[in-house]
Amino acid sequence: MANEKFDLVIVGSGPAGYVAAVRAAQLGKRVACVERSELGGICLNWGCIPTKALIQDAHLMHQVAQVAPNYGIKVDSSGLDWGKIVGRSRQTTVTMSKGIEFLFKKNKITRFTGNAFVAKPNLVEVKDQAGKVIASLETAFVLVCTGARSRELPGIKPDGRQIITSREAMILPSIPKRMVIIGAGAIGVEFSYIYHAFGTHVTLIEMLPTILPIEDAESSSRLEAIFRKRGIDVRVNTKTLGVETGNEGVKVTVASGGKQEVLSTDVVLVAVGVTGNTENLFAADAAPEIDRGAIKVDKSFRTKIPSIYAAGDVIGPPWLAHVASMEATIAVERMFAVNQREMDYGIVPGCTYCNPQVASVGMTEKQCREKGLEIKIGKFNFAANGKAQALGETDGFGKLIFDARYGELLGAHIIGPEATEILSEMVLAKRLEATQHEIATTIHAHPTLSEVLMDAAQAVDGGAHA
């Protein structure tokens, strides 16, 4: 059995864990990372990266089948090879995981494969699948980055075949004719887009009044209208009462407006959020405070035990890879006293990768009004944007919210082509406390999609060129 000493032992190698490991190594620390599966965690192997590959294929399918004829291009789209589509998605994860393996070697990070157990505040044991301790790691600090898993609905337990999670949705053996998706957050919306593009009849169920409920209401309602127009059966204000599986398929009982209905489908995807992976991880005298599946931490990401830190999805929302990476970086810098900066959750980008894409930063219009803020709003449609017209992707708009007195940017909301890419300008603008005048008078290259943001800023005072 290996017995080694480290400055930092990290549990988990996802967007929080591997980024933290590299940062600590750059600071000259001796670092170990314990990972029970593939390097990269859920995000890289079963989340962010492979889903984007599927979305790209779905977008291409949509372009070929629905858009290309309008361009004067006719392509036979009947030769769909689902196995190859899934295979390409899986290959992206292999490539990215190997990239992390290279980073670990380059930065002299020691990797242990197995299940981590924090036996003492300064001791991490690595166990094999049989529960045998194969390594004992003494360490000055522990950083827990174990991520999260799909949350289950009461009475609806995934079986991996008829009731699935996002993990199984990426590797289904064939394209189902019918799919019911429970939950219209980013995951539910993205898979609705993917499977509808490949010919599945999708019913999207959301208990709240809008899909993408954390986004600005205008973005959510526009996407809902687009989905309905394309043929996705969107059901908001709808509660799922039960799911019954059988040889004839799946029956989903839902309720809306005081009426119940039974939906028949082939597959049910449960996409109602996640819960942190904290089970069987801590000994009693090394256990941090855990509330509803989330480890509680302070602004340094330190738990109630001074030597144990946590970051990423395991500490709760927002459950986003880029948030996890920044939290973990700050945790490392603060534990080793090289920087005392704090996480700014007011400038976290929100991204949904369907088509059109949805992206945002800062407060929604509703949040601003609930706070009693006096605001000014500028909005500009992609239909009036030259680049969007050339691309043939004109659905959506850019919407900017400013403080009425000082002109400071309070929120930016985009639904449209490449919204997640052009959002970064607004994230930086918000971080630098840019004003409506500064954004409106900044030269943007023409023709570009990002001109929508300049035009939205100009529209506040009626100055947009449309």
Sequence and secondary structure as in RCSB ss.txt:
>XXXX:A:sequence
MANEKFDLVIVGSGPAGYVAAVRAAQLGKRVACVERSELGGICLNWGCIPTKALIQDAHLMHQVAQVAPNYGIKV
DSSGLDWGKIVGRSRQTTVTMSKGIEFLFKKNKITRFTGNAFVAKPNLVEVKDQAGKVIASLETAFVLVCTGARS
RELPGIKPDGRQIITSREAMILPSIPKRMVIIGAGAIGVEFSYIYHAFGTHVTLIEMLPTILPIEDAESSSRLEA
IFRKRGIDVRVNTKTLGVETGNEGVKVTVASGGKQEVLSTDVVLVAVGVTGNTENLFAADAAPEIDRGAIKVDKS
FRTKIPSIYAAGDVIGPPWLAHVASMEATIAVERMFAVNQREMDYGIVPGCTYCNPQVASVGMTEKQCREKGLEI
KIGKFNFAANGKAQALGETDGFGKLIFDARYGELLGAHIIGPEATEILSEMVLAKRLEATQHEIATTIHAHPTLS
EVLMDAAQAVDGGAHA
>XXXX:A:secstr
 EEEEEEEEEE  STTHHHHHHHHHHTT  EEEEESSSTTHHHHHHSHHHHHHHHHHHHHHHIIIIIGGGGT   
      HHHHHHHHHHHHHHHHHHHHHHHHHTT EEEESEEEEEETTEEEEE TTS EEEEEEEEEEEE   EEE
  BTTB   SSSEE HHHHTS SS  SEEEEE  SHHHHHHHHHHHHTT EEEEE SSSSSSTTS HHHHHHHHH
HHHHHT EEE S EEEEEEEETTEEEEEEEETTEEEEEEESEEEE S EEE  TT B GGG   EETTEE   TT
SB SSTTEEE SGGG SS  HHHHHHHHHHHHHHHTTS      GGG  EEE SSSEEEEEE  HHHHHHTT  E
EEEEEEGGG HHHHHHT    EEEEEEETTT BEEEEEEEETTHHHHHHHHHHHHHTT BHHHHHTS   SS TT
HHHHHHHHHTTT    
